[in-house]
Amino acid sequence: MDFALTLDWAVLLFLIAVLAGFVDSIAGGGGLITVPALLAVGLSPAQALATNKLQSTGGAFSASVYFVRRGLVNLREMRFAIFMTFAGSAAGTILVLLIDASVMRQVIPFLLVGIAAYFILSPSARNTEASTAKMSLTAFACTAGVGVGFYDGFFGPGTGSFFAIAFVSLLGYSLTMATAHTKVLNCTSNVASLLFFILGGQVVWAVGLVMLAGQFIGARLGSRMVMKRGQQIIRPMIVIISLVMTGKLMWDEYGHWLF
């Protein structure tokens, strides 16, 4: 399908991407804002998902660079986790091209409710300091890295929240550190998935590049907010985004029953 990007839509999509990048760099869930916008301008579902990966990669990269430069993430230590996340996301993207991923829409809302409950009720999620790790970084890479990366390539909504809860609960990271490391692995899974969407010819470049610029700016603003306010803003944002994503996915799946 051919798509012509008008100036009005370009400005609107840029602003939407700024907002999504800001939200996504703090708590994840930016796709909840951008995918409906991409569908609204007339992109097909496949084009919307592929183009969303392009623009979200810009936001995740911006946030990752910000956190790395400020010493919150050591890329040398994260090399194996980055590799395993890339492999998991690539496998998930290949699989979603082969089978129907609709079953995930029925499962994910309940997982997101669980994430919200965890960040509300768990003492470890309220800690501002790091706690004792339950596994090594290598084991984390082989489990959470592969698993969440696969999920991001296969379906996607809530990836940032899943990574954050894994870093907090399995590696004992503070929520600020977890958010910083989450963006690095989320960027990795986005890049892996994007490569296969590009090979499939589904990316609408004009739209994606406009939104990528907006994502880059929004993510940088959100990253600074994380550094300044940390725990104070991350926990409530993750809870809110998880519950909003749950409502959106539940409505998409079951809303037709009401009408």
Residue frames as qw, qx, qy, qz and C-alpha x, y, z in Angstrom:
[[0.000, 0.888, 0.460, 0.000, 0.00, 0.00, 0.00],
 [0.388, 0.401, -0.024, 0.829, 1.35, 3.42, -0.98],
 [0.343, -0.786, -0.433, 0.277, 1.20, 6.14, 1.66],
 [0.317, 0.600, 0.024, 0.734, 1.70, 9.88, 1.19],
 [0.450, -0.494, -0.469, 0.578, 2.74, 11.78, 4.34],
 [0.076, 0.850, 0.237, 0.464, 1.24, 15.25, 4.50],
 [0.212, 0.449, -0.399, 0.771, 2.76, 18.09, 6.55],
 [0.581, -0.485, 0.105, -0.645, -0.15, 18.07, 9.01],
 [0.965, -0.194, -0.159, -0.078, 0.22, 14.37, 9.71],
 [0.680, 0.322, -0.396, 0.526, 4.01, 14.69, 9.90],
 [0.075, -0.518, 0.358, -0.773, 3.77, 17.34, 12.64],
 [0.770, -0.381, 0.064, -0.508, 1.13, 15.39, 14.55],
 [0.964, -0.006, -0.249, 0.095, 3.04, 12.11, 14.36],
 [0.446, 0.447, -0.438, 0.640, 6.24, 13.88, 15.45],
 [0.332, -0.495, 0.331, -0.732, 4.50, 15.25, 18.57],
 [0.924, -0.221, -0.060, -0.307, 2.91, 11.86, 19.30],
 [0.848, 0.201, -0.373, 0.319, 6.35, 10.26, 19.07],
 [0.111, 0.531, -0.446, 0.712, 7.82, 12.83, 21.49],
 [0.655, -0.405, 0.233, -0.595, 5.15, 11.90, 24.05],
 [0.983, -0.015, -0.153, -0.096, 5.61, 8.17, 23.43],
 [0.644, 0.400, -0.453, 0.469, 9.38, 8.43, 23.75],
 [0.177, -0.538, 0.426, -0.705, 9.05, 10.28, 27.05],
 [0.828, -0.276, 0.170, -0.458, 6.65, 7.69, 28.49],
 [0.953, 0.174, -0.246, 0.024, 8.55, 4.72, 27.09],
 [0.450, 0.510, -0.528, 0.509, 11.91, 5.77, 28.53],
 [0.331, -0.439, 0.500, -0.669, 10.40, 5.86, 32.01],
 [0.620, -0.071, 0.640, -0.448, 8.00, 2.93, 32.13],
 [0.168, 0.047, 0.909, 0.379, 7.62, 1.36, 28.69],
 [0.284, 0.587, 0.722, -0.231, 4.34, 1.19, 26.81],
 [0.063, 0.493, -0.204, -0.843, 5.04, 3.84, 24.20],
 [0.016, -0.056, -0.848, -0.527, 3.65, 1.54, 21.52],
 [0.058, 0.586, 0.769, -0.248, 0.23, 1.94, 23.12],
 [0.104, 0.754, 0.103, -0.640, 0.37, 5.54, 21.90],
 [0.035, 0.520, -0.545, -0.657, 2.13, 5.15, 18.56],
 [0.177, 0.099, 0.934, 0.295, 0.58, 2.03, 17.01],
 [0.244, 0.694, 0.647, -0.202, -3.01, 3.39, 17.09],
 [0.096, 0.792, -0.096, -0.596, -1.69, 6.65, 15.59],
 [0.092, -0.340, 0.764, 0.541, 0.03, 4.78, 12.77],
 [0.210, 0.373, 0.896, 0.118, -3.15, 2.83, 12.04],
 [0.167, 0.769, 0.421, -0.452, -5.15, 6.07, 12.10],
 [0.089, 0.665, -0.334, -0.662, -3.10, 7.62, 9.27],
 [0.793, 0.445, -0.107, -0.403, -3.92, 4.66, 7.05],
 [0.137, 0.502, -0.852, -0.049, -1.06, 2.20, 7.45],
 [0.821, -0.095, -0.505, -0.247, -1.86, -1.49, 7.31],
 [0.783, -0.606, 0.107, -0.089, -1.37, -3.46, 10.56],
 [0.894, 0.014, 0.055, 0.444, 1.88, -4.97, 9.25],
 [0.389, 0.616, -0.024, 0.685, 3.17, -1.56, 8.18],
 [0.396, -0.814, 0.049, -0.421, 2.15, -0.04, 11.51],
 [0.876, -0.459, 0.093, 0.116, 4.02, -2.68, 13.53],
 [0.791, 0.203, 0.071, 0.572, 7.11, -2.49, 11.33],
 [0.188, 0.716, 0.003, 0.672, 7.20, 1.32, 11.26],
 [0.587, -0.771, 0.020, -0.246, 6.62, 1.40, 15.02],
 [0.896, -0.246, 0.039, 0.367, 9.76, -0.71, 15.48],
 [0.541, 0.463, 0.031, 0.701, 11.76, 1.83, 13.49],
 [0.113, -0.765, 0.035, -0.633, 10.61, 4.84, 15.49],
 [0.758, -0.638, 0.011, -0.131, 10.75, 3.08, 18.86],
 [0.864, 0.034, -0.075, 0.497, 14.32, 2.01, 18.15],
 [0.272, 0.622, -0.080, 0.730, 15.24, 5.70, 17.99],
 [0.491, -0.731, 0.061, -0.469, 13.75, 6.34, 21.41],
 [0.927, -0.361, 0.003, 0.100, 15.37, 3.29, 23.00],
 [0.736, 0.287, -0.081, 0.608, 18.74, 4.19, 21.47],
 [0.016, 0.733, -0.093, 0.673, 18.52, 7.78, 22.73],
 [0.685, -0.656, 0.095, -0.304, 17.71, 6.65, 26.26],
 [0.956, -0.105, -0.041, 0.270, 20.41, 3.97, 26.18],
 [0.541, 0.483, -0.136, 0.675, 23.12, 6.42, 25.13],
 [0.259, -0.758, 0.114, -0.587, 22.05, 8.82, 27.88],
 [0.836, -0.521, 0.092, -0.144, 22.24, 6.15, 30.60],
 [0.902, 0.101, -0.057, 0.416, 25.54, 4.70, 29.33],
 [0.358, 0.624, -0.140, 0.680, 27.21, 8.11, 29.22],
 [0.377, -0.696, 0.219, -0.571, 26.16, 8.78, 32.80],
 [0.110, 0.412, -0.856, 0.293, 27.65, 5.54, 34.03],
 [0.717, -0.120, 0.382, -0.571, 24.46, 3.68, 34.90],
 [0.959, 0.220, 0.148, -0.103, 25.15, 0.93, 32.36],
 [0.272, -0.593, 0.683, 0.329, 28.47, -0.84, 31.63],
 [0.771, 0.443, -0.208, -0.408, 28.17, -2.15, 28.07],
 [0.306, 0.459, -0.833, 0.041, 31.16, -4.47, 28.49],
 [0.273, -0.072, 0.852, -0.440, 29.40, -6.28, 31.34],
 [0.636, 0.362, 0.378, -0.567, 26.16, -6.41, 29.34],
 [0.239, 0.440, -0.676, -0.541, 27.66, -7.87, 26.13],
 [0.022, -0.048, -0.995, -0.084, 26.37, -11.40, 26.61],
 [0.249, 0.513, 0.660, -0.490, 22.93, -10.20, 27.73],
 [0.335, 0.602, -0.166, -0.706, 22.75, -7.98, 24.64],
 [0.182, 0.277, -0.849, -0.411, 23.70, -10.90, 22.38],
 [0.051, 0.228, 0.965, -0.120, 21.14, -13.27, 23.93],
 [0.297, 0.583, 0.413, -0.634, 18.40, -10.63, 23.81],
 [0.308, 0.507, -0.448, -0.669, 19.15, -10.03, 20.13],
 [0.126, 0.087, -0.960, -0.234, 18.95, -13.76, 19.42],
 [0.152, 0.387, 0.832, -0.367, 15.67, -14.10, 21.33],
 [0.329, 0.609, 0.152, -0.705, 14.06, -11.17, 19.54],
 [0.255, 0.392, -0.672, -0.574, 15.19, -12.41, 16.12],
 [0.035, -0.101, -0.993, -0.042, 13.66, -15.82, 16.84],
 [0.215, 0.510, 0.640, -0.532, 10.42, -14.24, 18.02],
 [0.327, 0.576, -0.150, -0.734, 10.12, -12.05, 14.93],
 [0.208, 0.226, -0.851, -0.425, 10.74, -14.99, 12.60],
 [0.045, 0.251, 0.952, -0.172, 8.14, -17.06, 14.43],
 [0.283, 0.555, 0.422, -0.658, 5.47, -14.34, 14.32],
 [0.333, 0.462, -0.448, -0.689, 5.87, -14.25, 10.55],
 [0.242, 0.107, -0.934, -0.239, 5.07, -17.95, 10.44],
 [0.230, -0.406, -0.878, 0.109, 2.22, -18.43, 12.92],
 [0.262, -0.737, -0.327, -0.531, -0.77, -16.61, 14.41],
 [0.309, 0.120, -0.568, 0.754, 0.24, -14.61, 17.51],
 [0.408, -0.517, -0.216, -0.721, -3.34, -13.76, 18.50],
 [0.744, -0.412, -0.518, 0.088, -3.23, -16.14, 21.48],
 [0.459, 0.003, -0.359, 0.813, -0.76, -13.75, 23.11],
 [0.190, -0.411, -0.091, -0.887, -3.44, -11.05, 23.20],
 [0.719, -0.486, -0.364, -0.337, -5.45, -13.20, 25.57],
 [0.802, -0.255, -0.372, 0.391, -2.55, -13.91, 27.93],
 [0.419, 0.293, -0.179, 0.841, -0.64, -10.62, 28.14],
 [0.313, -0.668, -0.077, -0.671, -3.33, -8.53, 29.92],
 [0.828, -0.530, -0.173, -0.062, -3.17, -10.86, 32.92],
 [0.763, -0.001, -0.167, 0.625, 0.64, -10.68, 32.99],
 [0.163, 0.509, -0.025, 0.845, 0.47, -6.89, 32.93],
 [0.586, -0.677, -0.127, -0.426, -1.97, -6.87, 35.85],
 [0.888, -0.317, -0.183, 0.280, 0.54, -9.04, 37.69],
 [0.536, 0.277, -0.108, 0.790, 3.32, -6.53, 36.96],
 [0.194, -0.653, -0.038, -0.731, 1.21, -3.66, 38.29],
 [0.789, -0.570, -0.156, -0.170, 0.43, -5.66, 41.45],
 [0.831, -0.054, -0.203, 0.516, 4.11, -6.47, 41.91],
 [0.331, 0.365, -0.107, 0.864, 5.18, -2.83, 41.80],
 [0.431, -0.641, -0.082, -0.630, 2.37, -1.87, 44.18],
 [0.845, -0.489, -0.041, -0.214, 2.80, -4.63, 46.75],
 [0.897, 0.059, -0.235, 0.369, 6.36, -5.98, 46.56],
 [0.467, -0.828, 0.060, 0.305, 8.85, -4.56, 49.10],
 [0.636, -0.159, 0.400, 0.641, 11.74, -5.08, 46.66],
 [0.328, 0.618, 0.456, 0.550, 10.01, -2.92, 44.04],
 [0.202, -0.955, -0.174, -0.129, 9.85, -0.10, 46.59],
 [0.701, -0.480, 0.091, 0.520, 13.55, -0.25, 47.43],
 [0.283, 0.944, -0.133, -0.107, 15.62, 2.68, 46.18],
 [0.151, -0.683, 0.707, 0.109, 18.85, 0.74, 46.70],
 [0.620, 0.275, -0.698, -0.227, 20.06, -2.47, 45.08],
 [0.793, -0.365, 0.358, -0.333, 19.29, -5.75, 46.86],
 [0.465, -0.348, 0.800, 0.150, 20.77, -9.26, 46.70],
 [0.508, 0.360, -0.545, -0.562, 20.85, -10.85, 43.25],
 [0.849, -0.052, 0.425, -0.310, 19.14, -14.23, 42.84],
 [0.890, 0.270, 0.282, 0.234, 21.20, -15.23, 39.79],
 [0.460, -0.347, 0.323, 0.751, 24.29, -14.26, 37.82],
 [0.316, 0.622, -0.140, -0.702, 24.18, -11.89, 34.87],
 [0.120, 0.246, -0.863, -0.424, 25.02, -14.82, 32.59],
 [0.092, 0.323, 0.934, -0.118, 22.04, -16.81, 33.85],
 [0.247, 0.637, 0.327, -0.652, 19.89, -13.71, 33.51],
 [0.219, 0.489, -0.492, -0.686, 20.96, -13.32, 29.88],
 [0.115, 0.047, -0.952, -0.278, 20.06, -16.94, 29.11],
 [0.014, 0.479, 0.852, -0.213, 16.64, -16.69, 30.76],
 [0.117, 0.780, 0.357, -0.501, 15.18, -13.19, 30.96],
 [0.013, -0.545, 0.421, 0.725, 17.27, -11.84, 28.08],
 [0.002, 0.020, 0.885, 0.466, 16.23, -14.58, 25.69],
 [0.047, 0.513, 0.847, -0.132, 12.67, -14.83, 27.00],
 [0.104, 0.772, 0.287, -0.557, 11.74, -11.15, 27.04],
 [0.001, -0.458, 0.525, 0.717, 13.65, -10.56, 23.81],
 [0.064, 0.184, 0.923, 0.331, 11.66, -13.36, 22.17],
 [0.082, 0.678, 0.669, -0.293, 8.43, -11.85, 23.47],
 [0.051, 0.692, -0.039, -0.719, 9.32, -8.43, 22.08],
 [0.038, 0.259, -0.717, -0.646, 9.97, -9.86, 18.64],
 [0.005, -0.287, -0.946, -0.150, 6.84, -12.03, 18.80],
 [0.120, -0.762, -0.632, -0.074, 4.30, -9.59, 20.24],
 [0.357, 0.445, -0.056, 0.820, 5.74, -6.59, 22.11],
 [0.326, -0.746, -0.085, -0.574, 3.38, -4.69, 24.48],
 [0.714, -0.680, 0.077, -0.151, 4.85, -4.35, 27.96],
 [0.838, 0.266, -0.288, 0.379, 8.41, -5.37, 27.07],
 [0.155, 0.603, -0.375, 0.687, 9.92, -2.54, 29.10],
 [0.639, -0.511, 0.232, -0.526, 7.87, -3.50, 32.15],
 [0.993, -0.062, -0.097, -0.002, 8.88, -7.16, 31.81],
 [0.647, 0.403, -0.351, 0.543, 12.56, -6.28, 31.61],
 [0.144, -0.632, 0.325, -0.689, 12.27, -3.88, 34.57],
 [0.817, -0.418, 0.149, -0.370, 10.63, -6.46, 36.80],
 [0.951, 0.120, -0.197, 0.205, 13.27, -9.03, 35.79],
 [0.418, 0.522, -0.380, 0.640, 16.16, -6.73, 36.69],
 [0.389, -0.573, 0.306, -0.654, 14.57, -5.84, 40.04],
 [0.885, -0.283, 0.149, -0.339, 13.44, -9.31, 41.07],
 [0.975, 0.130, -0.068, 0.165, 16.26, -11.46, 39.62],
 [0.625, 0.379, -0.231, 0.643, 19.36, -9.24, 39.74],
 [0.473, -0.623, -0.416, 0.464, 18.36, -7.07, 42.69],
 [0.306, 0.271, 0.134, 0.903, 18.81, -3.78, 40.83],
 [0.096, 0.466, 0.386, -0.791, 17.29, -0.58, 42.12],
 [0.496, 0.675, 0.537, -0.096, 14.41, 0.62, 39.96],
 [0.177, 0.894, -0.205, -0.356, 16.51, 3.44, 38.50],
 [0.196, -0.481, 0.795, 0.315, 19.28, 1.03, 37.52],
 [0.504, 0.268, 0.821, 0.016, 16.72, -1.45, 36.22],
 [0.439, 0.819, 0.260, -0.263, 15.18, 1.22, 34.00],
 [0.061, 0.792, -0.482, -0.368, 18.58, 2.18, 32.59],
 [0.263, -0.254, 0.903, 0.226, 19.52, -1.43, 31.76],
 [0.538, 0.483, 0.663, -0.197, 16.03, -2.11, 30.44],
 [0.409, 0.824, -0.037, -0.390, 16.48, 0.53, 27.73],
 [0.025, -0.582, 0.746, 0.323, 19.71, -1.08, 26.50],
 [0.307, 0.043, 0.948, 0.075, 18.13, -4.51, 26.13],
 [0.459, 0.658, 0.497, -0.332, 14.89, -3.04, 24.76],
 [0.262, 0.778, -0.334, -0.463, 16.92, -1.20, 22.13],
 [0.146, -0.340, 0.897, 0.243, 18.65, -4.47, 21.27],
 [0.398, 0.324, 0.854, -0.084, 15.38, -6.37, 20.83],
 [0.401, 0.777, 0.195, -0.444, 13.94, -3.51, 18.75],
 [0.126, 0.667, -0.580, -0.450, 16.93, -3.53, 16.39],
 [0.244, -0.098, 0.953, 0.149, 16.76, -7.30, 15.90],
 [0.414, 0.541, 0.700, -0.212, 13.04, -7.20, 15.14],
 [0.285, 0.807, -0.038, -0.516, 13.39, -4.15, 12.89],
 [0.081, -0.463, 0.752, 0.462, 15.98, -5.87, 10.70],
 [0.255, 0.198, 0.935, 0.149, 13.53, -8.62, 9.78],
 [0.311, 0.753, 0.465, -0.348, 10.70, -6.15, 9.18],
 [0.116, 0.731, -0.351, -0.573, 13.00, -4.24, 6.82],
 [0.147, -0.192, 0.900, 0.363, 13.79, -7.45, 4.94],
 [0.265, 0.469, 0.841, -0.056, 10.04, -8.00, 4.64],
 [0.129, 0.278, 0.395, 0.866, 9.61, -4.55, 3.07],
 [0.247, -0.705, -0.663, -0.053, 6.96, -3.42, 5.58],
 [0.339, -0.513, -0.240, 0.751, 8.60, -0.25, 6.96],
 [0.254, 0.874, 0.312, 0.271, 7.12, 3.09, 5.79],
 [0.631, -0.006, -0.166, 0.758, 10.32, 5.10, 5.95],
 [0.027, 0.536, 0.092, 0.839, 8.90, 8.63, 5.63],
 [0.619, -0.653, -0.185, -0.395, 6.61, 8.10, 8.62],
 [0.876, -0.317, -0.238, 0.277, 9.14, 6.13, 10.63],
 [0.556, 0.186, -0.144, 0.797, 11.94, 8.66, 10.28],
 [0.189, -0.621, -0.059, -0.758, 9.71, 11.59, 11.28],
 [0.758, -0.582, -0.132, -0.262, 8.59, 9.71, 14.37],
 [0.838, -0.050, -0.265, 0.475, 12.11, 8.49, 15.10],
 [0.251, 0.437, -0.170, 0.847, 13.20, 12.12, 15.48],
 [0.502, -0.590, -0.029, -0.631, 10.35, 12.73, 17.90],
 [0.914, -0.323, -0.243, 0.033, 11.12, 9.56, 19.84],
 [0.662, 0.205, -0.302, 0.655, 14.75, 10.57, 20.19],
 [0.045, -0.494, 0.174, -0.851, 13.80, 13.89, 21.77],
 [0.713, -0.483, -0.102, -0.499, 11.07, 12.44, 24.00],
 [0.914, -0.157, -0.319, 0.197, 13.29, 9.63, 25.23],
 [0.463, 0.298, -0.339, 0.763, 16.07, 12.04, 26.14],
 [0.322, -0.509, 0.117, -0.790, 13.62, 14.15, 28.18],
 [0.870, -0.360, -0.178, -0.285, 12.24, 11.04, 29.90],
 [0.813, 0.070, -0.390, 0.426, 15.74, 9.75, 30.67],
 [0.160, 0.412, -0.330, 0.834, 16.62, 13.00, 32.40],
 [0.615, -0.474, -0.003, -0.630, 13.45, 12.69, 34.45],
 [0.929, -0.175, -0.323, 0.052, 14.53, 9.20, 35.55],
 [0.591, 0.218, -0.391, 0.671, 17.93, 10.53, 36.64],
 [0.086, -0.432, 0.217, -0.871, 16.39, 13.41, 38.59],
 [0.626, -0.300, 0.183, -0.696, 13.38, 11.74, 40.22],
 [0.153, 0.257, -0.952, 0.060, 14.10, 8.03, 39.88],
 [0.091, -0.230, -0.950, 0.190, 11.98, 5.86, 42.15],
 [0.205, 0.383, 0.410, -0.802, 9.47, 8.63, 42.78],
 [0.516, 0.441, -0.161, -0.716, 8.24, 8.62, 39.19],
 [0.264, 0.263, -0.870, -0.322, 9.13, 5.17, 37.80],
 [0.097, 0.156, 0.948, -0.262, 6.94, 2.99, 40.04],
 [0.410, 0.516, 0.458, -0.596, 3.68, 4.90, 39.53],
 [0.406, 0.538, -0.409, -0.615, 4.38, 5.23, 35.80],
 [0.145, 0.166, -0.959, -0.177, 4.93, 1.47, 35.42],
 [0.217, 0.320, 0.834, -0.394, 1.73, 0.73, 37.34],
 [0.416, 0.590, 0.164, -0.672, -0.30, 3.23, 35.29],
 [0.353, 0.483, -0.607, -0.523, 1.12, 2.11, 31.94],
 [0.006, 0.047, -0.999, -0.014, 0.65, -1.58, 32.78],
 [0.294, 0.441, 0.720, -0.448, -3.00, -1.03, 33.72],
 [0.413, 0.620, -0.076, -0.663, -3.68, 1.17, 30.69],
 [0.245, 0.361, -0.810, -0.392, -2.12, -1.42, 28.37],
 [0.143, 0.149, 0.960, -0.187, -4.22, -4.09, 30.06],
 [0.392, 0.556, 0.436, -0.589, -7.39, -2.10, 29.45],
 [0.374, 0.586, -0.391, -0.603, -6.45, -1.44, 25.82],
 [0.151, 0.230, -0.934, -0.228, -5.62, -5.08, 25.08],
 [0.217, 0.285, 0.873, -0.330, -8.73, -6.35, 26.88],
 [0.427, 0.596, 0.188, -0.653, -10.90, -3.89, 24.93],
 [0.328, 0.491, -0.620, -0.517, -9.35, -4.96, 21.63],
 [0.101, 0.093, -0.989, -0.060, -9.92, -8.61, 22.46],
 [0.044, -0.396, -0.896, 0.194, -13.31, -8.59, 24.19],
 [0.135, 0.295, 0.171, -0.930, -14.86, -5.15, 23.61],
 [0.354, -0.008, -0.598, -0.719, -17.02, -6.40, 20.72],
 [0.258, -0.312, -0.909, 0.103, -18.92, -8.58, 23.19],
 [0.019, -0.437, -0.498, 0.749, -20.43, -5.43, 24.71],
 [0.335, 0.488, -0.074, -0.802, -21.88, -4.11, 21.47]]
